[in-house]
Amino acid sequence: MDIDWAALERAAVDVAANAYAPYSDFPVGAAGIVDDGRLVVGCNVENASLGLSLCAECGLVSALHASGGGRLIAIVVRKGDGGHIVPCGRCRQLLNEVGGADLLVDTDGTRRPLAVLLPDAFGPEDLP
């Protein structure tokens, strides 16, 4: 499948405008392509109890499942100003569950498989 990386970047920046980030003033958006061609997006949602805040990738994974599931094949994460941002460790683990080692992640304009960002990942195949 051909990936329109520019469209993913636009979608990530656009959805970052919907982020709820009153504490950090750091809006983030994520956009991904599903194996059936769907586009899914998510934005960060902060909480006064900072540990309960949700990263943009969390919203994207929820949107993926809410819209019928599937497998992510590519993802872009952007700050509200369009700058690059790399998923945190927690989000890398979430993305591994729905995209696996081959999921392409745009980090700094370079597209890398998730396996490079999360080597030796723990996944469903590790459970009995």
C-alpha positions as CSV (number, residue, x, y, z in Angstrom):
1,M,0.0,0.0,0.0
2,D,1.3,3.5,-0.9
3,I,1.4,5.7,2.2
4,D,0.6,9.4,1.7
5,W,3.0,10.7,4.4
6,A,2.1,14.3,3.8
7,A,-1.6,13.6,4.3
8,L,-0.8,11.8,7.6
9,E,1.3,14.8,8.7
10,R,-1.6,17.2,7.9
11,A,-4.1,15.0,9.7
12,A,-1.9,14.8,12.8
13,V,-1.4,18.5,13.0
14,D,-5.1,19.1,12.3
15,V,-6.2,16.8,15.2
16,A,-3.6,18.3,17.5
17,A,-5.8,21.5,17.4
18,N,-8.5,19.4,19.3
19,A,-6.1,18.4,22.1
20,Y,-7.0,19.2,25.7
21,A,-3.7,20.4,27.0
22,P,-4.4,23.2,29.6
23,Y,-1.6,22.2,31.9
24,S,1.4,21.7,29.6
25,D,0.2,23.8,26.6
26,F,1.7,21.0,24.5
27,P,-0.9,19.8,22.1
28,V,-0.1,16.6,20.2
29,G,-1.8,14.8,17.3
30,A,-1.4,11.3,15.9
31,A,-2.6,9.9,12.6
32,G,-2.3,6.4,11.3
33,I,-3.2,4.3,8.3
34,V,-5.0,1.0,8.9
35,D,-4.4,-2.1,6.7
36,D,-7.8,-1.6,5.1
37,G,-6.9,2.0,4.1
38,R,-8.8,3.9,6.8
39,L,-7.2,6.9,8.5
40,V,-7.5,7.1,12.3
41,V,-6.5,10.0,14.5
42,G,-6.1,10.9,18.1
43,C,-5.0,13.8,20.3
44,N,-3.7,14.1,23.8
45,V,-6.1,14.7,26.7
46,E,-4.6,16.0,29.9
47,N,-6.0,15.6,33.4
48,A,-5.3,17.6,36.5
49,S,-4.0,14.4,38.0
50,L,-1.2,14.3,35.4
51,G,-0.7,10.5,35.6
52,L,-4.2,10.1,34.2
53,S,-3.4,12.1,31.0
54,L,-3.7,10.3,27.7
55,C,-1.2,10.6,24.9
56,A,-2.3,11.2,21.3
57,E,-1.4,7.6,20.5
58,C,-3.8,6.4,23.1
59,G,-6.6,8.2,21.4
60,L,-5.5,6.9,18.0
61,V,-5.6,3.3,19.3
62,S,-9.0,3.8,20.8
63,A,-10.2,5.3,17.5
64,L,-8.8,2.3,15.7
65,H,-10.8,-0.1,17.8
66,A,-14.0,2.1,17.9
67,S,-14.0,2.2,14.1
68,G,-13.7,-1.6,13.6
69,G,-10.2,-2.6,14.5
70,G,-7.5,-3.7,12.1
71,R,-3.8,-3.4,12.0
72,L,-1.9,-0.1,11.8
73,I,0.7,0.0,9.1
74,A,2.0,3.6,9.4
75,I,1.8,6.4,12.0
76,V,2.8,10.1,12.3
77,V,2.9,12.0,15.6
78,R,3.2,15.8,15.5
79,K,3.2,18.7,18.0
80,G,0.5,21.3,17.5
81,D,3.1,23.5,15.6
82,G,3.8,20.6,13.2
83,G,7.1,19.7,14.8
84,H,8.2,16.1,15.0
85,I,7.7,14.0,18.1
86,V,8.5,10.4,18.8
87,P,6.1,8.2,20.7
88,C,7.0,7.6,24.4
89,G,7.8,4.1,25.7
90,R,4.2,3.5,26.9
91,C,2.9,4.5,23.5
92,R,5.4,2.4,21.7
93,Q,4.1,-0.6,23.6
94,L,0.5,0.3,22.7
95,L,1.5,0.6,19.1
96,N,3.2,-2.7,19.1
97,E,-0.1,-4.3,20.1
98,V,-1.9,-2.9,17.1
99,G,0.8,-2.6,14.5
100,G,3.6,-4.9,15.5
101,A,7.3,-4.7,14.7
102,D,6.7,-3.7,11.1
103,L,4.6,-0.6,11.9
104,L,6.3,2.3,10.2
105,V,6.8,5.3,12.5
106,D,7.7,8.7,11.1
107,T,10.2,10.1,13.7
108,D,12.1,13.0,12.2
109,G,11.2,12.6,8.6
110,T,12.7,9.2,8.7
111,R,10.3,6.2,8.6
112,R,11.5,3.5,10.9
113,P,9.9,0.1,11.8
114,L,8.6,0.1,15.3
115,A,11.1,-2.8,16.0
116,V,13.9,-0.2,15.8
117,L,12.2,2.0,18.4
118,L,11.1,-0.8,20.6
119,P,13.6,-3.7,20.3
120,D,12.7,-7.1,21.8
121,A,9.2,-5.9,22.5
122,F,6.8,-7.9,24.6
123,G,3.6,-8.7,22.8
124,P,0.7,-11.1,22.6
125,E,2.9,-13.8,21.1
126,D,4.8,-13.9,24.5
127,L,1.7,-14.9,26.4
128,P,0.7,-18.6,26.8
